[in-house]
């Protein structure tokens, strides 16, 4: 038996995010995989690779098939990957005479990667909306209270005075840079993954690029000239982008925690346990500079 703090009934709320996590459940993964298979069949029919009737049956089955993640566990333990049993179940749902057209010209990593990319894109929209709201909130705070004078610090010691606007800029400007970085990160990552067994789309013949473009349009992804099964730099770059955001927000959180100390009292954190009453000091020692 294994345990995870992320799944703890009350500690998990300190580390989790239900809105983002919804895109990374096993059920959401399978749903995205089914959307890929429906998009693939429709794009192949549009390009003349499979019959229109086959695409209709596959798309209908993909939209109505109910898959319990636990039902796939035994097959994954046997095959090492979920796609073979996933495709088998989809073919059974489609039935004859069109079951053989399911997954035509695709391979396991096409399904798995495209599912991941579509879900990362959806999660990114949540993160970007939050970044937008935070940047706007910092603008509003700076406009309302930016001229407030605070004690500056060097090596955790009091130094020359600064304004709240100066401190806010240190929280906000990195977030704006992260926003500016995102389009390049997204352009490399949020692309359809369709390559077939060896990544060159050979099974789809001359219709390969048209099929890939059709899948991309249906899933809201960009097109790609070929599959990038063995090239993971775009995923690493996305992880780095997330790390930059986490670091910036960590700095913001640490600053707020320091400013909220009883002996500092520059901010009050709403919603936290109220501190014991105390008299605020009215005199301060002279700031030091280094």
C-alpha positions in Angstrom: 0.0 0.0 0.0 1.3 3.5 -0.8 0.2 6.8 0.6 0.6 10.4 -0.8 0.3 13.6 1.1 -1.4 15.0 -2.0 -4.3 12.7 -1.3 -4.5 13.3 2.5 -8.0 14.3 3.5 -6.9 17.6 5.0 -3.2 18.1 4.4 -3.8 17.7 0.7 -5.5 21.0 0.5 -2.2 22.7 1.3 -0.6 21.2 -1.8 -3.4 20.4 -4.2 -5.4 22.4 -6.7 -8.7 20.8 -7.6 -9.3 22.9 -10.7 -5.9 22.0 -12.2 -5.9 18.5 -10.9 -9.1 17.7 -12.7 -7.1 17.7 -16.0 -4.6 15.0 -14.7 -6.9 12.3 -13.4 -7.0 8.9 -15.0 -10.5 9.6 -16.2 -9.5 12.9 -17.9 -6.6 11.1 -19.5 -8.9 8.4 -21.0 -11.4 11.0 -22.1 -8.7 12.9 -23.9 -7.5 9.7 -25.6 -11.0 9.0 -26.8 -11.2 12.6 -28.2 -7.9 11.9 -30.1 -9.3 8.7 -31.6 -12.5 10.5 -32.7 -10.5 13.3 -34.2 -8.2 10.9 -35.9 -11.0 9.0 -37.5 -12.8 12.1 -38.7 -9.6 13.6 -40.1 -8.8 10.3 -41.9 -12.3 10.2 -43.4 -12.0 13.8 -44.5 -8.6 12.9 -46.3 -10.1 9.7 -47.8 -8.1 7.3 -45.7 -11.1 5.5 -44.2 -14.8 5.5 -45.1 -17.0 8.2 -43.8 -19.3 5.6 -42.2 -16.4 4.2 -40.3 -15.4 7.6 -39.0 -19.0 8.2 -37.8 -19.1 4.9 -36.0 -15.7 5.5 -34.3 -16.6 9.0 -33.3 -19.9 7.9 -31.8 -18.3 5.1 -29.9 -15.5 7.3 -28.6 -18.0 9.9 -27.4 -20.2 7.3 -25.6 -17.8 4.6 -24.4 -17.5 4.5 -20.6 -14.1 3.3 -19.5 -13.3 2.6 -15.8 -9.6 3.2 -15.2 -9.3 0.3 -12.9 -10.5 -2.1 -15.6 -7.4 -1.3 -17.6 -4.9 -2.0 -14.8 -4.3 -5.7 -15.5 -3.7 -5.1 -19.2 -1.2 -2.3 -18.4 0.7 -4.6 -16.0 0.9 -7.1 -18.9 1.6 -4.7 -21.8 3.5 -1.9 -20.0 1.2 0.7 -21.7 -2.5 1.4 -21.6 -3.1 1.9 -25.4 -3.4 -1.7 -26.6 -6.2 -2.6 -24.3 -7.7 0.9 -24.7 -7.9 0.4 -28.5 -9.2 -3.2 -28.1 -12.1 -1.9 -26.0 -12.8 0.9 -28.5 -12.8 -1.5 -31.4 -15.2 -3.8 -29.5 -17.5 -0.8 -29.0 -17.3 0.2 -32.6 -18.0 -3.4 -33.8 -18.1 -4.7 -37.3 -17.7 -3.8 -40.1 -15.6 -0.7 -39.0 -13.6 -1.9 -36.0 -10.5 -2.4 -38.1 -10.4 1.3 -38.9 -9.9 2.3 -35.3 -6.4 3.8 -34.6 -5.4 3.5 -38.3 -1.9 4.9 -38.9 -1.3 5.8 -35.2 0.8 4.4 -32.4 0.6 4.3 -28.6 2.8 7.4 -28.0 0.6 9.4 -30.4 -2.4 8.8 -28.2 -0.6 9.3 -24.9 1.3 12.4 -25.9 -1.6 14.1 -27.6 -3.7 13.4 -24.5 -1.1 15.0 -22.3 -0.6 18.0 -24.6 -4.3 18.8 -24.8 -4.7 18.5 -21.0 -1.6 20.6 -20.3 -3.0 23.3 -22.6 -6.3 23.3 -20.7 -4.5 23.5 -17.4 -2.3 26.3 -18.8 -5.4 28.4 -19.5 -6.2 28.2 -15.8 -2.7 29.3 -14.8 -2.6 32.1 -17.3 -5.9 33.5 -16.1 -4.6 33.4 -12.6 -1.4 35.2 -13.6 -3.5 37.9 -15.4 -5.6 38.4 -12.2 -2.5 38.6 -10.0 -0.8 41.1 -12.3 -3.9 43.3 -12.3 -4.2 43.0 -8.6 -0.6 44.2 -8.1 -1.4 47.1 -10.4 -4.4 48.1 -8.3 -2.4 47.7 -5.0 0.4 49.9 -6.4 -2.1 52.5 -7.5 -3.8 52.6 -4.1 -0.9 52.2 -1.7 2.3 52.3 -3.7 3.6 55.4 -2.0 3.6 53.8 1.4 7.1 53.8 2.9 8.5 50.5 4.2 11.8 49.5 5.7 14.1 48.0 3.1 16.3 45.1 4.1 19.7 43.8 3.2 20.9 40.4 4.6 17.6 40.3 6.5 18.7 43.5 8.4 16.8 46.8 8.2 18.3 49.2 5.7 17.3 52.2 3.7 13.5 52.9 3.3 11.7 51.8 0.2 8.1 52.3 -1.1 5.5 49.5 -1.3 5.5 50.2 -5.1 9.2 49.2 -5.2 8.4 45.9 -3.5 5.4 45.2 -5.6 7.5 45.6 -8.7 9.7 42.8 -7.5 6.7 40.6 -7.3 5.0 41.6 -10.4 7.7 42.1 -13.1 8.8 38.5 -13.1 5.2 37.4 -13.6 5.0 39.7 -16.6 8.1 38.1 -18.0 6.7 34.6 -17.5 3.6 35.7 -19.4 5.8 36.9 -22.2 7.7 33.6 -22.3 4.6 31.4 -22.6 3.8 31.8 -26.3 7.1 30.4 -27.3 6.8 27.5 -24.8 3.3 26.8 -26.0 4.2 26.9 -29.7 6.8 24.1 -29.2 4.6 21.9 -27.0 0.9 22.2 -27.9 1.2 20.4 -31.3 -0.5 17.3 -32.5 1.5 14.2 -32.0 0.9 11.8 -34.9 3.7 9.7 -36.4 2.7 6.1 -36.5 4.9 3.2 -35.5 8.3 4.8 -36.4 7.3 8.5 -36.3 7.2 9.2 -40.1 3.5 8.8 -40.8 4.3 6.2 -43.5 1.1 4.3 -42.8 -1.0 7.2 -43.9 0.7 7.7 -47.3 0.2 10.9 -49.2 -2.7 11.9 -46.9 -0.4 12.0 -43.8 0.0 15.8 -43.5 -3.7 16.4 -44.2 -4.7 13.9 -41.5 -2.3 15.4 -39.0 -3.7 18.9 -39.8 -7.3 17.7 -39.4 -6.5 16.1 -36.0 -4.8 19.4 -34.9 -7.8 21.5 -35.8 -10.3 19.3 -34.1 -8.2 19.2 -30.9 -7.3 22.8 -30.8 -3.6 22.1 -31.3 -1.0 23.4 -33.7 0.2 21.2 -36.6 3.7 19.6 -36.7 5.7 18.5 -39.7 6.4 15.2 -38.0 6.1 13.3 -34.7 8.5 14.2 -31.9 8.3 10.9 -30.0 11.9 10.9 -28.8 12.3 14.7 -28.4 11.2 15.8 -24.9 12.8 19.3 -24.7 9.4 21.0 -25.2 8.0 19.2 -22.2 11.1 20.1 -20.2 10.8 23.7 -21.2 7.2 23.7 -20.0 8.2 22.3 -16.7 10.9 25.0 -16.4 8.3 27.7 -17.1 6.1 26.3 -14.3 9.2 26.3 -12.0 9.8 29.9 -12.7 6.3 30.8 -11.7 6.6 28.7 -8.6 9.8 30.4 -7.6 8.3 33.9 -8.2 5.2 33.1 -6.1 7.4 31.6 -3.4 9.3 34.8 -3.1 6.1 36.7 -2.9 4.8 34.4 -0.2 8.0 34.5 1.8 8.0 38.4 1.7 4.4 38.5 2.9 5.2 36.0 5.8 8.1 38.2 6.9 6.0 41.4 6.6 3.2 39.9 8.7 5.5 39.1 11.7 4.2 40.6 14.9 7.3 42.7 15.4 7.0 44.0 11.8 3.3 44.4 11.3 3.4 45.8 7.8 0.6 43.5 6.6 -2.2 41.5 8.1 -3.1 38.2 6.5 -6.8 37.9 6.2 -8.3 34.5 7.0 -5.4 33.3 9.2 -5.6 32.7 12.9 -5.6 36.0 14.6 -2.4 36.9 16.5 -2.5 37.7 20.2 -3.1 41.4 20.9 0.0 43.5 21.3 1.0 47.2 21.2 2.6 48.3 18.0 6.0 50.0 18.5 6.0 53.6 17.6 9.7 54.0 17.4 12.2 52.3 15.2 15.9 52.1 15.3 17.8 53.9 12.5 18.1 51.9 9.3 21.4 50.4 8.4 22.9 50.4 5.0 25.7 48.0 3.7 
